[in-house]
């Protein structure tokens, strides 16, 4: 009997142990799938398991090792992808019943292929908000994704399955996407690390779109080293994505000296509860940030992102909103219809605001390398909760979990989300925001928080139960 607990749960540790011959890839994949089979019903992170593919890739890797061939850097590392990434052989459903009967994808998305080329082994597709429009992954078709630290609570969204799969210890790394906070919100609520790189840094080819001018690709992991390694593996100048910048590879592991760091106040304090503000201050203290500064017109940046999202998303989905109205998730459906009806002049003005703010925030980065802000206004709300109270104000949960991420998304800035401790015991994250194309600065700040033991990724919740029950490899 082999349990998942007999193997490392972090990506680089798995790759090292596999290269040393500590176990076969087939054994590891067997234990990984056994853990998913046993505990995914409690979490509902996966919507599809690529079982045959995973074993085939594992056996090919084992054969390669047996022949004495050199191994790629992520050899043997299991991973999974949000179900809007194309995965060869299964339909790309993007969380929607509308696409349930779609033909299987003919090939992998670019980023899936990047990880496979590095030796990682794909084990499945992950739950999400329908068409990536939401912050809670309370999917009406696949069912809600549950927070591994408290199954009565939300995992966040729209990449909820991606964050929950890492938090539960199902896989060490996952792929997600972030339009308005869809990496950073679930990273915060599930207590894992996440990265949203600069707009255009990572290829979107082979993913179902949402908002072309705001969509970012991203990833989740349990520690900074793993997240940096995955980010490095995903970089490519992909001509198949018109927005993917033709830039040289830039490692997340660049060495740095002193960092100029400030904490964002104003808007980011007003829309965060005591626990979220305390996490932001703890990160600032650990990084020696004595300055509190204002993010210029954060409310206007959020408003611009909100309008652009609704309008572009509404136009993209107009045909199936007409033809498959009853098959759409009700809350996002009605918001997209409203978005499609927004006056064009409003969207033009939103883009003007966006351009103006990009310049003003750029001036802020002339003085600071990294800005710190809470990632969510509060810890994970309970599933089905409609309102949350933030500093005495009642706010709707679903649209407002992204209150603190949308102003940053609007400008396409790179962010690393870092999980922190709270008095309640539930996790929450801070955003480490860097200038465009300087992901290395955000990673360096995250690395220092981790080294100072201020950052905290809670251990998987199911290890004891699995160790006592056992599972066949």
N, C-alpha and C positions, 0 to 999 in steps of 0.2 A: 504494500500500500504506500503510495506516495502522495503527499499533500503539497499544496501550493506553498505552505509555510517552510518546506524544505529548500526553497529557492529564494534568492534575493528578490525584493519587490521593486528595486530601483533599476533604471535602464542601464546605466554604465556598469553597475555592479553585476548585472546579468551578463552583459557582454564580456566583462573580464573573466567571470567564472566559466562561461561557456568556452572562451578561448583557451582556458587552462585545462579543459577537459573534465570539469566537475560534474557535468551532466550532459545528456544529449538534448538536442533541440526538441526531439519528439517527446522526451519525458517532460520537458518544461511546458510544451504546448498542451500535453495531456492534462497536466495539473492545472494549467491556466483555464482550460475549457471546463474542467471539473468544478473549479471554483465558480465560474460564471453560471454553470448549470445549477449549482447548489444555491447560490445567493442572488442571482439576477432577478428571480421572481420577487424578492423583497425590495429591489431598487428600481427595476425596469429601465436600466440604462441601455440595454441592447435591443435593437429591433431585428437584427439578423446576425447569425453566426456563420462565418465562412469556414466551417469545420474541415471539409475535405481539402480546401486550398491551404489552410494552415498546416495540416499534417504533411501535405505534399511539399510545401516550402521548407518545413522542418527537416524532412528526410533528405531533400536536396542539399541543405546546409550541412547536415551530418555527413553526407557522402563527400562533400567538399573538404570538410575537416579531416576525414579519414584518409583522403588522398594527400594530405599535407599541404594543401593549398593555403595561401594567405586568406585571412578572413576580413571582411569589411568591418568598420568600427561599431556598427550596431548589430552585429551578428547574433541572432537568437532572441532579440528583444521583441516581445509581443506588443502589438499596438492595435488600435481601432480608430475608426473615422466617423465623424458626424454623417448622418445618412443623406446629406446633400452632396457628398463627394462621390464621384463615379467610382464604382468598384466592379471590375470586370465580372460578368456572370450574374449580377443581381440588379434589380431595378433601383434607380436613384429616386427615392420617393419624397425626399425633402419634407418628411413629416406629414404628408398629405394623402388623403384618400383619392384625390384627383389623379395622382400618379401611380396608384397601387397596381394598375394593369399595364404600366409602361414596359417596354421591352428591356431586357437586361442590358446594362452598359457593355459596350464592346471593348472598352479598355479602361484602365485605371486613370483617375485624375493625376495631374502632374505631381502633386505633392505626395499622394499615395505612392506613386512610382519612385519618387525620390527616396522615401524611407525603405522601400523594398530593395532598391539598388544598394542601400547601405547595410542590407542584411536583416532588417526588421521583418517580422512576420505578422501579417494582417489576420486578425481573428474575428472581425465583425464590423457591423454598422451600428450607429448609436442614435438614441432618441433625441428629439429636438422639438421646439415649437414649430407649428406648421409654417412652412416656407420662411422660417427664421424670423418671424414677426412676433416676438414676445420675449418676456424676461423670466418665465417661470417653468417652462417645459411641462405645462399641464395640457398635454396633447389629447384632444378629444378622440383621436382614432387609435393611437398606440397606448393610451393611458398615461397618467402622469409619471414622470421620473421622480423618484423619492430621494431625499437627502440621506446618504449613508450614515450620517451622524445622528439623525433623528428622522425616521421614515414618515413621521407626520408632517414634515416640513419640505419646502420646495428646494430643489437642487439648483434653481436659477435657470436662466435661459438666454438666448435660445440654444446654446450648446450645453444644455443641462446634462445630457447623457455622457458627453465627453468629460465633463468635470467629475461627475458621479462615478464613472468607471475607474478613474484614477484614485479618487478618494476612497473607494471601496476596496482598492487593491486588486481589481480584476486585471488591469494592465498598467504598466508603469507610465506610458505616455499615450496621448490621443491627439487627434486633429480636430479643430473646431473652426468656427468663423466668427467674426466680430464686425457688425455693421454699426451698432449704437452701444455696444457693451456686452455682446453675446459671448465673449471669452471672459471678460473681467467680472461680470456679475456672477456667473456660476463658479468661477474660481474663488470669489469671495465667500459665497454661501457654503461651498463644499470644502473650503480650507486647503486648496492646492495652488501651485504656482501656475500662472498663465502668461502668455505673451501675445500682444497685438502689435505687430511691427508697423513701420511706416507704410502708409498707403502706397501700393505698387511694389513693395519689397518682395512679396511672395506671389507666385503664380496662382491665379484663380481658374486656370483652364481645367475643365472637367468637373466643375462644381455648378450646382443650380444657383442662378443669380438671385439677388433680392434688390439691392440698390447699387447700381453700377458705380456711382460716384462716391460711395461710402464703404463698399464691401472690402473687408480685410480677411486674410487667412491667418490662423493662429494655432497655438498648441498648448497642451497642459502637461505638467509633470509633478513629481513629488519633491524635487529639489532643484536648485539653480543650475547645478552642473548638468543634470539630465535635460533641463529645458534649453540650456545654451547649446548642448550637443544636437538636439533635435532642430532648433532654429538654424544652426549652421548647416545641417544636412538638407534643409528645405530650400536653401537659397539657390536660385538659378535665374538666368536671364531668359525667360520663356517667350519666344516670339508669338506663341499661340494665345497669349493674353495681352491685349493691346495696352493695358494699364500697367503691366509688369515692367518696371524700369530696367533698362539695360545697364545695370551697374555691376561692378566687380564684386566678388565675394568679400564680405566683411564679417569677420568672426566676432562672436559675442564674448570671446575670451581675451580681448585686448587688455593689456596691463595698463593700470592708471595710477596716478598719484592722488593728490588731494581732489576732492569733488566739491563743487560749489552747489549747495543744496538749500532749498527753501521749502517751507510748508505753505500750501494754499489755504487761505482763510476766506472770509467773506461768504460768498455763495456756497463754498464747500463746507463751511461750518454751519451755515443756516439750514442746509438740507441734509444734515447728518445728525444722528442721535448721539447720546453721550458715549456709547461704546465705540461708534465709528470715529468720533473725534479723538477719543483716547488712543485708538490704534494709530491714527495719523500723527498724533503728538509723540507717541512712543517711537515711531519710526524716525521722526524728525530729531528727537533727542539722541537716538543711537547713531545717527549720521552727522551729528554736530550741527544741525540746521537751527540757527538761532533766529532767522528771519521768517516772518510771516508776510506773504505778499498776496496780491489780488490777481486773479486770472481775468484779463480784460473782458468785460461784458459776457460773462459765462452764461447768463440767462438768455442773451441774444444768440449765442452759439448753440445752445440747446434748442431754442426755437427754430433756428435755421435747419438744424439736423432733423428736427421733427417734421417740418414741412417738406423737405427734400425726400425724406424717407417715405412719407405718405404718398406724395405725388408720383415718384418713380416706381414705388411698389405697386400703386394702384394701376398705373399704365401698363406695367409688365403683366399683371394678372387680369386685365380687363376681360379678355376673351373667356377665361374659365370662370370668372365671376358671373358672367352672363349665362354660360352654358352649364356650369356645374355648381350653381348657387347653393343647393341643398347639401352638397358634399363638402363644402368649405366649413372650417371651424368658425363658429358664429362671431366671436369677438374680433378676430383679425379680419374676417371677411367684411364686416361693416366699416372698420377703420380704413381698409383699402378702398372701398367704394367711395367713402368720403374724400380720401386722398386723390382719387382720380378726378374728382369734381373741383379741386382747388383751382382758383384762377391762375393763369400762367404768370401774371404780373407778380403774384406772391412768391412764386418759385424763383423768378428772376431776382427779386429783391433778396431772397434768402441766400442765393449764390453770391450776391454783392456783399452781404453781411459777412459771409464766410471768407471771401477774399480779403476784406478789410481786417478781419480779426486775425487772419493768418499772419499779416504784417505786424500787428500789435503784439501778438504772443511771441513772434520771432524776436522782437525787441527785448522781451523779458528774458529770453534765452541768451541774450548778450551778457547777462549778469549771472545766470545760473545754469548749471549742467543738468540738474534734476529737480523736478517739482514733485512734492508729495501731496496726495489727496486721498480721502477714503474712496473705496471702490463702490460701495453700496451704502445707502442711508442707514441700514440696520442689518442685523444678522438675519438668517433665513426666516421668512414668514411661514406660517402653517399653510398647507395646501388648501386651496379654496378660500383663503382669507382675502377679502375684497379691499380692506382699508388698513393702512398703517398710520401710526401717529408719530410724527417727527417734529420735535420741539413745539408741541401743542397744536400742530396742524394735522388735520385728517387728510390723507392722500390716498388715491387709488393705487393699489399695489402693482398691478400689471404694467401700466405705462411708466410708473415712477421709480421702479427699482433701478432704472437707468438714468436717474437724475444727475448723477455725478460722473457718468461715463460719456454721455452724449456731447457735452461741450468739448471733450477731447477728441471724440470720433469725428466731429464736424471738421477738424483741421487735419485729420490723418496722421496725428502724432504717434510715435512709438511709445508703448507702455508695457512694463512688466508688472503684473499683479502679484503681490506677496502676501501670503496668509499670516494672520496675527492672532494672538490670544485675546480673549475677552473675559470679563468677570462672569458672564453667564456660562462659559465653557464652550459655547458655539463659536465657530471661526468667523472671521471677517477679514477682508484684505484691504491693503492700501495700494494705490496706483503710484508707480514710479514713472514719471512722465519725462521724456527726453526730447531734445530737438530732432527735427526730421533727419533720418538716416543715421542717428546716433544711438541705436539700440544698445551698443556696447556700454554706454554710460548708465542706462537703466539696469542692465545686467550687473554691472559693477556695484551699483548701490544695493541691488538685491543680494548679491554675494556677501556684502558687508553686513547686512541685516541678518543673514543666515549664520555667518561666522560669529556674530555677537549673540546668537541664540534669541534674537528678538522675533525673527520670522519663525513660524511654527506651523508645520503641516501635521495634523493629527494622524495617528496610526490608523490603519484600516480597522473597521469595527468588527469584522467577522473572523479574525484570525484564530481566536481561542476556540470558537465553535467548530471551525473547519479542522483544526489540529486534533480535536477530540473525536471527530466523526470519521476522518480519513476519506480518501477518494482515489479511485483507480486512475493510473496514468494512461 
